[in-house]
Every structure is written in C-alpha cells, then in structure tokens.
Amino acid sequence: MGCFDNYLYQMVAKQVLKLLLLVFIFSSQTLCQKPNIIMILSDDMGYADLGCYGSRDNHTPHLDRIAREGVQFNSAYSAGPMCTPTRTALLTGRYPARTTVGLIEPLTTKKRDADYGLTNETPSLGIYLKSAGYETRLIGKWHLGFQPRHSPLQNGFDQYFGFLSGASDYISHDGDGRTPDLFRNDTAVHVDGYLTDLFTQEAVKFIGSTHTQPFFLLLTYNAPHWPWQGRKSGAYPDTMDYTAGGSKEIYREMITALDDGVGEILNALQQNHLDSSTLVIFTNDNGGERYSNNGINRQGKMTLWEGGIRVPAMMRWPGHLAQQQVNSLPVITMDWTATILAAATVKPNDSFPLDGLNLIPQINISSSLKQRTFYWRTYQRSKQKAIMKDGWKYLKIEKDEYLFNLRKDPGETTNLKNRNPIIFSRLKRLVEYWETTVLPPIPMK
C-alpha cells in the first residue's frame, strides 16, 4: 500500500470512528432522554361513556385506541366527586384535603371563594416539571383560583390558554360567572369557535411546534360538562341556567367532539414522530352527571357512591408499556402525578410527600400489584366520608353508614355493616384517623 493509500485509509478510518461515536452518543441520549408527557383530563364523563368501557351510545374510536394501544384501568378513582378537589390532587399529587383550595367543593365565582386558589407555595406538576427542564403548557379548564397569584403562569406553566371558572359556554366563552372567561396567559381574549375544538387546535399546534426540551402538556377539556352544547348549538341566553337544557343527543355530540380532538392529538404525535417518546394519560375528574352513563355504579357526581368517584382511565406509551392490557389494580388521581414525575425522573419535595404510586412498574410487572387504601371526604355541600381497602368500602352519607364488598357487589346494593361488624368498625376507625392527618374542613359561609 502506497503512502497516499495509507493516508487515505487512516482518514477514512478516523471518519468512520467519529461517525460510530456520534451514533453511540445519539443512541445514549435517546435512551436517556426524558419523555414528552400529555395528560388529558375530561370533565364529568361517566364511567361507561366510552366504547372501551361498554358504551353503546357513544362512538369513541380514538379514546378506545389509547386503551387498545396501552393499558385500560377498570378500577380507577378520582380523588374527589367534584372538580376543584380532584384538580388540586392532580396538580399536587396529594389528597385534596392536604391543600386549602382542595377543601372548596367546588370553587365558585362568588366573593366567598375569591381568596382561595393554588399558589406556588405548594409544589405542583408545572413547577416540578419546569424545574426539571420541561417546556410546560396548560390548555383548558383551570378552576384553581382567580387571583393573579393563582394563575397557571405562577404555578409553573410557561403558557396557558383556557378559562378559569368551573364552566364555560362552549359558544360565547362566558364563564359560570356570566362574564367573558377565555385567556391566553393572563390576558383575556376573544376567539370564535367551539371550545372543545379550540382546545384541540391549540394542543395540535403546540405538539407540532419546535421543541428544544421535552414537553409537558396538561390538556383539561371541559367536555362533557354542562352547559349542554354541541358544535351547532347556540350560546345559552343570559336568563338560562347553565345546568338546564340538553339531551342525550347533544351529550353524544359533546363526547364525539372530545373524541375527535383526542384523535387529532394522536395523529399529531404520529406525524411529528413523537409516538414512542410520548407518554399519554387520559382520565376524568369525577363521576358523570345528568346525561352520562355511570354503568353499574350507584349515584354520580357530588357523591362518594361509586358513581361519583369511579372514572375511566388509560395510559399509552408505545415501546414502554404493554398493549391491550386491561388492569384491575385500584388507582387514584394522585397516582397520575406520581407516574408523571417518575417518568420525568423528578424527585418530589420531601416536605410535600406524594400520596400516589408510580404505576409503570406496577403494570409492567403484574406480580408486584399491591392492595390499595383510598380515602375521601366532602363537607361543604354534603357531609360524606369513605375509605376503600382490600375490596371493602366504608361509606358515610350524613348520618347513614354503609359497608360494601366491592369485589362481589360493585354496584353497592347490599349494606353489610351488620353482618361484618369487625370490618365495619376497623374501616370506620381508619378513616377517622386519616381525617386527623389532613386539614380540617372549611364550613360553607
């Protein structure tokens, strides 16, 4: 081999080594890269409102796809039977009653609630993930305070598009205080369009934008919460109560718009080659209301019967989670927080310990499934408390007390408190002790 040939060989060898090194570095970074995370929360959906949960009325192929391509949870619970407490639990990862705003059931636009809200004195999802290098975005319903210090931007979110109150007219975008309630960051805006579609469009645009960091998108649809409006409906007259009107057909249209939006989001992930690098979680904030289908679950929203707290939930992360898995592990709102932080390799603040469980190891290794103990309490509108442990549920509604074996009687039809006095007394003592570990309730003014 001549000198020139030897020199050429060495140069080629060096370039090949550099290329191999770059491939190794890129592969290592890819393996270690934190995932993007999309948390989707619907509002007042019934447990059986989706096709994958048995609905025959609603066509929901896109939400069903999340379940089919991931894990569907059949024993999922919300941390409360209404909006504000559950949202407090999701943001903080702790029982609602550990944070003052979580005691408001729910937050209203009335003067009595004006000073309550989430502040950055409590570490929450946006703060945790932003400090870990995530780009954070909130789109949709907030319902965690109205003062500047309660703003999503003060709670770790880089940008916000949505409304602050508990409900909004889908057409006029007036909040439940009957005043305009649509904001981009902290500025009131007017944008024409059906609210569900506007939130979807914002989400798709965000997913398709250039990202130099992993992103966290919290997408909190208000569908299918009242007022009952489809895409072709008119705005509610000022004289009409937001909880009035509606029909099964309109409710079905609201579910369809929500499902369409989820389909657009999944397509955006695929088109931007983000499928395998994005964890998607979907659940609901509490049980369903007037036109929803809660399945065999008794009662609905605002109660601690199963119909008020048992919700659909599913999780999808191609290449990282099993597919087509139906999981019976009891899970609760705070678990989504713990799972998100674990996926992002974020350590929670020791002064604010989480009440949830990272679900990913639990569902990937079925032998590690654990029995769970969950607690609930409401006070302001109705005095209720409950505990679920090892398939048994103690429930107190005002002065009436119940004991149910949910494994044999998920519909809560047979009160077993007299047949099982030891279990009844033990669960009652446990929930009473738990109440001493959280904040005392705030009476309704």
C-alpha positions as CSV (number, residue, x, y, z in Angstrom):
1,M,0.0,0.0,0.0
2,G,1.4,3.4,-1.0
3,C,1.8,6.4,1.3
4,F,-1.2,8.1,-0.2
5,D,-3.3,5.0,0.1
6,N,-2.2,4.5,3.7
7,Y,-3.1,8.2,4.5
8,L,-6.5,7.8,2.8
9,Y,-7.2,4.6,4.8
10,Q,-6.3,6.4,8.0
11,M,-8.6,9.4,7.2
12,V,-11.5,7.1,6.3
13,A,-11.0,5.1,9.5
14,K,-11.0,8.2,11.6
15,Q,-14.2,9.4,9.9
16,V,-15.9,6.0,10.5
17,L,-14.8,6.1,14.2
18,K,-16.2,9.6,14.5
19,L,-19.5,8.5,12.9
20,L,-19.7,5.5,15.2
21,L,-19.0,7.7,18.2
22,L,-21.8,10.1,17.2
23,V,-24.2,7.2,16.7
24,F,-23.3,5.9,20.1
25,I,-23.8,9.4,21.7
26,F,-27.1,9.9,19.9
27,S,-28.3,6.5,20.9
28,S,-27.3,7.0,24.5
29,Q,-29.1,10.4,24.6
30,T,-32.2,8.9,23.0
31,L,-32.2,6.1,25.6
32,C,-31.7,8.6,28.5
33,Q,-34.0,11.3,27.1
34,K,-36.9,12.2,29.2
35,P,-40.3,11.5,27.6
36,N,-42.8,14.1,26.5
37,I,-45.9,13.8,28.6
38,I,-49.5,14.6,27.7
39,M,-52.1,14.4,30.5
40,I,-55.7,14.7,29.2
41,L,-58.5,15.3,31.7
42,S,-62.2,15.3,30.7
43,D,-64.9,16.8,32.8
44,D,-68.0,15.0,34.3
45,M,-67.7,12.0,32.0
46,G,-69.5,8.9,33.1
47,Y,-67.6,5.6,33.8
48,A,-69.3,3.9,30.9
49,D,-69.4,6.7,28.4
50,L,-66.6,5.2,26.2
51,G,-66.8,2.3,23.8
52,C,-64.0,0.5,25.6
53,Y,-66.0,0.7,28.9
54,G,-69.1,-0.7,27.3
55,S,-70.9,2.3,25.8
56,R,-73.4,1.5,23.1
57,D,-74.5,5.1,22.7
58,N,-71.2,6.9,22.0
59,H,-68.7,6.2,19.2
60,T,-65.2,6.8,20.7
61,P,-62.7,5.2,18.4
62,H,-59.8,7.4,19.4
63,L,-60.1,7.2,23.1
64,D,-60.6,3.4,22.6
65,R,-57.3,3.4,20.7
66,I,-55.4,4.7,23.7
67,A,-56.8,1.8,25.7
68,R,-56.1,-0.7,22.9
69,E,-52.5,0.5,22.4
70,G,-51.8,0.8,26.1
71,V,-53.4,0.0,29.5
72,Q,-57.0,0.4,30.5
73,F,-57.8,0.7,34.2
74,N,-61.1,-0.7,35.3
75,S,-60.8,0.3,39.0
76,A,-59.7,3.9,38.6
77,Y,-60.9,6.6,41.0
78,S,-60.9,10.3,41.3
79,A,-59.6,12.0,44.4
80,G,-63.0,13.7,44.9
81,P,-66.5,13.7,43.5
82,M,-66.2,17.3,42.0
83,C,-63.9,19.5,40.0
84,T,-61.7,21.6,42.3
85,P,-60.7,18.9,44.8
86,T,-59.7,16.4,42.1
87,R,-57.7,19.1,40.2
88,T,-55.9,20.0,43.4
89,A,-55.0,16.4,43.9
90,L,-53.7,16.0,40.3
91,L,-51.6,19.1,40.4
92,T,-50.1,18.4,43.9
93,G,-50.1,14.6,43.9
94,R,-51.7,14.7,47.4
95,Y,-55.1,14.2,48.9
96,P,-57.2,17.3,48.2
97,A,-57.6,17.9,52.0
98,R,-53.9,18.5,52.4
99,T,-54.1,21.8,50.4
100,T,-56.5,24.6,51.4
101,V,-58.0,25.1,47.9
102,G,-58.8,21.4,47.8
103,L,-61.3,22.0,50.7
104,I,-63.5,24.2,48.5
105,E,-66.2,21.9,47.0
106,P,-66.0,23.2,44.3
107,L,-64.5,26.7,43.8
108,T,-67.1,29.3,42.7
109,T,-67.0,32.8,41.3
110,K,-68.8,34.1,44.5
111,K,-67.0,36.5,46.7
112,R,-66.7,33.9,49.5
113,D,-64.3,31.9,47.4
114,A,-62.2,34.7,45.9
115,D,-59.1,34.3,48.1
116,Y,-58.8,30.5,47.6
117,G,-56.6,29.0,44.9
118,L,-53.4,27.1,44.2
119,T,-50.2,29.1,44.7
120,N,-46.5,28.4,44.1
121,E,-46.1,27.9,47.9
122,T,-47.2,24.4,47.1
123,P,-45.0,22.5,44.7
124,S,-47.1,21.2,41.8
125,L,-46.8,19.5,38.4
126,G,-46.0,22.6,36.4
127,I,-43.4,23.7,38.9
128,Y,-41.8,20.3,39.3
129,L,-41.5,19.7,35.5
130,K,-40.4,23.2,34.6
131,S,-37.6,23.0,37.1
132,A,-36.6,19.6,35.5
133,G,-36.1,21.3,32.1
134,Y,-39.6,20.6,30.6
135,E,-41.5,23.0,28.4
136,T,-44.8,23.3,30.2
137,R,-48.2,24.2,28.7
138,L,-51.7,24.2,30.1
139,I,-54.7,24.2,27.8
140,G,-58.3,24.2,29.0
141,K,-60.1,24.5,32.3
142,W,-58.2,25.7,35.4
143,H,-60.7,26.0,38.3
144,L,-58.0,26.5,40.8
145,G,-58.3,30.2,41.6
146,F,-58.9,33.6,40.1
147,Q,-56.4,35.9,41.7
148,P,-53.0,36.8,39.9
149,R,-51.1,34.6,42.4
150,H,-53.4,31.7,41.4
151,S,-52.6,32.0,37.7
152,P,-51.3,28.9,35.9
153,L,-48.2,31.1,35.0
154,Q,-47.5,31.4,38.7
155,N,-47.8,27.7,39.1
156,G,-45.1,26.5,36.7
157,F,-46.7,26.7,33.3
158,D,-44.9,28.6,30.6
159,Q,-48.1,29.3,28.7
160,Y,-51.8,29.0,29.2
161,F,-54.9,29.0,27.0
162,G,-58.3,28.4,28.6
163,F,-60.8,29.6,31.2
164,L,-60.6,30.0,35.0
165,S,-64.0,29.2,36.3
166,G,-65.8,25.9,36.8
167,A,-67.8,26.0,33.5
168,S,-67.9,27.9,30.2
169,D,-70.4,28.4,27.5
170,Y,-68.9,26.5,24.5
171,I,-70.0,29.1,22.0
172,S,-69.8,32.5,23.8
173,H,-67.0,31.5,26.2
174,D,-68.7,33.2,29.1
175,G,-67.7,31.6,32.4
176,D,-70.1,30.4,35.1
177,G,-70.0,34.0,36.4
178,R,-71.6,35.1,33.2
179,T,-68.6,37.2,32.2
180,P,-66.1,36.6,29.4
181,D,-63.7,33.9,30.6
182,L,-61.2,32.9,28.0
183,F,-57.5,33.8,28.5
184,R,-54.2,33.5,26.7
185,N,-51.7,33.6,29.5
186,D,-53.1,36.3,31.8
187,T,-54.8,38.3,29.0
188,A,-58.5,38.0,28.2
189,V,-59.0,37.1,24.5
190,H,-61.9,36.7,22.2
191,V,-61.6,33.7,19.7
192,D,-64.5,32.4,17.7
193,G,-65.2,28.7,17.8
194,Y,-66.5,25.7,19.7
195,L,-64.5,25.5,22.9
196,T,-63.6,21.8,22.6
197,D,-62.2,22.3,19.1
198,L,-60.3,25.4,20.1
199,F,-58.5,23.5,22.9
200,T,-57.7,20.7,20.4
201,Q,-56.3,23.2,17.8
202,E,-54.1,24.7,20.5
203,A,-52.8,21.3,21.5
204,V,-52.1,20.2,18.0
205,K,-50.3,23.4,17.2
206,F,-48.2,23.0,20.4
207,I,-47.3,19.4,19.6
208,G,-46.2,20.3,16.1
209,S,-44.1,23.3,17.1
210,T,-40.3,23.1,17.5
211,H,-39.2,21.7,20.9
212,T,-35.7,22.1,22.2
213,Q,-36.8,20.5,25.5
214,P,-39.1,17.6,26.4
215,F,-42.6,19.0,26.9
216,F,-45.5,18.5,29.4
217,L,-48.9,19.3,28.1
218,L,-51.8,19.3,30.5
219,L,-55.0,19.4,28.4
220,T,-58.1,19.8,30.6
221,Y,-61.1,19.6,28.3
222,N,-64.4,20.9,29.9
223,A,-66.4,18.4,27.8
224,P,-68.8,16.9,28.5
225,H,-69.6,19.2,31.5
226,W,-72.6,21.5,31.2
227,P,-73.8,23.7,29.6
228,W,-75.1,21.1,27.1
229,Q,-74.0,22.3,23.7
230,G,-72.8,20.7,20.5
231,R,-70.9,22.3,17.7
232,K,-74.0,23.6,16.0
233,S,-75.7,24.8,19.2
234,G,-76.3,28.5,20.0
235,A,-75.0,30.3,23.1
236,Y,-77.1,30.0,26.2
237,P,-79.3,33.1,26.8
238,D,-78.3,35.1,29.9
239,T,-81.6,34.1,31.5
240,M,-81.0,30.4,31.1
241,D,-79.2,28.4,33.8
242,Y,-76.1,26.6,32.5
243,T,-77.3,23.3,34.1
244,A,-80.6,23.4,32.2
245,G,-81.5,22.0,28.8
246,G,-79.5,19.4,26.9
247,S,-80.4,16.0,25.7
248,K,-78.9,12.6,25.2
249,E,-78.2,13.5,21.5
250,I,-76.4,16.7,22.4
251,Y,-74.4,14.9,25.1
252,R,-73.4,12.4,22.4
253,E,-72.2,15.3,20.2
254,M,-70.1,16.6,23.0
255,I,-68.4,13.2,23.6
256,T,-67.8,12.9,19.8
257,A,-66.1,16.3,19.7
258,L,-63.9,15.3,22.6
259,D,-63.0,12.0,21.0
260,D,-62.3,13.8,17.6
261,G,-59.9,16.0,19.5
262,V,-58.0,13.1,21.0
263,G,-57.8,11.6,17.6
264,E,-56.2,14.8,16.2
265,I,-53.7,14.8,19.1
266,L,-52.7,11.1,18.4
267,N,-52.3,11.9,14.7
268,A,-50.1,14.9,15.6
269,L,-47.8,12.7,17.6
270,Q,-47.5,10.3,14.8
271,Q,-46.9,12.9,12.1
272,N,-44.2,14.5,14.2
273,H,-42.5,11.2,15.0
274,L,-43.3,11.6,18.7
275,D,-45.3,8.4,19.4
276,S,-42.6,6.4,21.1
277,S,-41.2,9.3,23.1
278,T,-44.6,10.5,24.5
279,L,-46.5,9.2,27.5
280,V,-50.2,9.9,27.1
281,I,-52.6,9.6,30.1
282,F,-56.3,10.0,30.0
283,T,-58.8,10.1,32.8
284,N,-61.8,12.1,34.2
285,D,-62.2,14.4,37.2
286,N,-65.2,12.8,38.8
287,G,-68.3,10.7,38.1
288,G,-70.8,11.7,35.5
289,E,-73.9,13.8,35.7
290,R,-77.4,14.0,34.1
291,Y,-76.9,12.5,30.6
292,S,-73.8,10.4,31.3
293,N,-73.6,6.7,31.7
294,N,-72.1,5.6,35.0
295,G,-72.7,1.9,34.2
296,I,-73.4,-0.3,37.3
297,N,-72.0,2.4,39.6
298,R,-74.5,3.9,42.0
299,Q,-75.4,7.7,42.0
300,G,-73.0,10.2,40.4
301,K,-71.1,13.5,40.7
302,M,-71.1,15.2,44.1
303,T,-71.4,11.9,46.0
304,L,-69.0,9.3,47.4
305,W,-71.0,6.4,46.0
306,E,-69.1,4.6,43.2
307,G,-70.9,6.7,40.6
308,G,-69.3,9.9,41.9
309,I,-65.7,8.7,42.1
310,R,-65.2,5.8,39.8
311,V,-63.8,7.0,36.4
312,P,-62.4,5.8,33.1
313,A,-58.6,5.9,32.9
314,M,-56.0,4.7,30.4
315,M,-52.3,5.2,29.6
316,R,-50.3,4.7,26.4
317,W,-46.6,4.8,25.7
318,P,-45.6,2.7,22.7
319,G,-42.5,0.6,23.3
320,H,-42.5,1.2,27.0
321,L,-45.9,-0.1,28.2
322,A,-47.8,-3.2,27.3
323,Q,-50.6,-3.0,24.8
324,Q,-54.1,-4.3,25.1
325,Q,-53.9,-4.7,28.8
326,V,-56.9,-4.4,31.0
327,N,-55.7,-3.8,34.5
328,S,-57.8,-4.2,37.7
329,L,-55.3,-2.5,40.0
330,P,-57.1,0.2,42.0
331,V,-55.7,3.6,41.0
332,I,-56.5,7.1,42.1
333,T,-55.8,10.7,40.8
334,M,-52.6,11.1,42.8
335,D,-51.1,8.1,41.0
336,W,-51.0,10.0,37.7
337,T,-48.9,12.7,39.4
338,A,-46.5,10.2,40.8
339,T,-46.3,8.4,37.5
340,I,-45.6,11.6,35.6
341,L,-42.9,12.7,38.0
342,A,-41.3,9.3,37.9
343,A,-41.3,9.2,34.1
344,A,-39.6,12.6,34.1
345,T,-37.1,11.4,36.8
346,V,-38.2,14.2,39.1
347,K,-37.8,13.8,42.9
348,P,-40.8,15.3,44.8
349,N,-40.3,17.8,47.6
350,D,-39.7,15.9,50.9
351,S,-41.9,18.4,52.7
352,F,-44.8,17.6,50.5
353,P,-44.8,13.8,50.2
354,L,-46.9,12.3,47.4
355,D,-50.0,10.2,48.2
356,G,-49.8,8.4,44.9
357,L,-47.9,5.5,43.4
358,N,-45.8,5.3,40.2
359,L,-47.9,2.9,38.1
360,I,-45.4,2.0,35.4
361,P,-43.6,-0.7,37.4
362,Q,-46.9,-2.0,38.7
363,I,-48.4,-2.6,35.3
364,N,-45.2,-3.9,33.7
365,I,-44.7,-6.5,36.4
366,S,-48.0,-7.9,37.2
367,S,-46.7,-9.9,40.2
368,S,-46.0,-6.6,42.0
369,L,-49.6,-5.5,42.1
370,K,-50.5,-4.1,45.5
371,Q,-53.6,-3.8,47.6
372,R,-54.5,-0.1,48.0
373,T,-56.2,2.0,50.6
374,F,-58.0,5.2,49.4
375,Y,-59.8,7.9,51.5
376,W,-62.3,10.6,50.6
377,R,-64.2,13.3,52.4
378,T,-66.7,16.0,51.5
379,Y,-68.1,18.6,53.9
380,Q,-69.4,21.8,52.4
381,R,-72.4,20.7,50.4
382,S,-72.9,17.3,51.9
383,K,-71.0,15.6,54.8
384,Q,-69.7,12.4,53.4
385,K,-66.6,10.2,54.1
386,A,-65.4,7.0,52.7
387,I,-62.5,4.5,52.7
388,M,-61.8,1.7,50.3
389,K,-59.3,-1.0,51.5
390,D,-58.8,-4.5,50.1
391,G,-62.0,-4.5,48.2
392,W,-64.1,-3.3,51.2
393,K,-65.7,0.1,51.3
394,Y,-67.0,2.0,54.3
395,L,-69.2,4.9,53.4
396,K,-71.0,7.6,55.5
397,I,-73.5,9.9,53.9
398,E,-74.6,12.5,56.6
399,K,-75.7,10.1,59.4
400,D,-76.2,7.0,57.3
401,E,-73.4,4.4,57.3
402,Y,-72.7,1.5,54.9
403,L,-70.2,-1.3,54.3
404,F,-69.9,-2.9,50.9
405,N,-67.8,-5.7,49.4
406,L,-66.9,-4.1,46.1
407,R,-65.4,-7.3,44.7
408,K,-68.7,-9.1,45.0
409,D,-71.0,-6.1,44.9
410,P,-69.5,-3.3,42.8
411,G,-73.0,-1.7,42.4
412,E,-73.2,-1.1,46.2
413,T,-76.6,-2.8,46.5
414,T,-76.2,-4.7,49.9
415,N,-75.2,-3.0,53.1
416,L,-73.1,-5.5,55.1
417,K,-72.3,-3.4,58.2
418,N,-74.4,-5.6,60.5
419,R,-73.0,-8.8,59.0
420,N,-69.4,-7.8,59.3
421,P,-69.1,-5.5,62.4
422,I,-65.4,-6.1,62.8
423,I,-64.5,-4.9,59.3
424,F,-67.0,-2.1,59.6
425,S,-65.5,-0.8,62.8
426,R,-61.9,-1.1,61.6
427,L,-62.6,0.8,58.4
428,K,-64.5,3.5,60.3
429,R,-61.6,4.0,62.7
430,L,-59.1,4.2,59.9
431,V,-61.0,6.9,58.0
432,E,-61.5,8.8,61.3
433,Y,-57.8,8.6,62.0
434,W,-56.9,9.7,58.4
435,E,-59.0,12.8,59.0
436,T,-56.7,13.9,61.8
437,T,-53.7,13.8,59.3
438,V,-55.3,16.3,56.9
439,L,-56.6,19.9,57.1
440,P,-59.9,20.4,58.9
441,P,-62.9,21.2,56.6
442,I,-63.9,24.7,55.9
443,P,-67.6,25.3,56.6
444,M,-69.7,26.8,53.8
445,K,-70.1,30.6,54.5
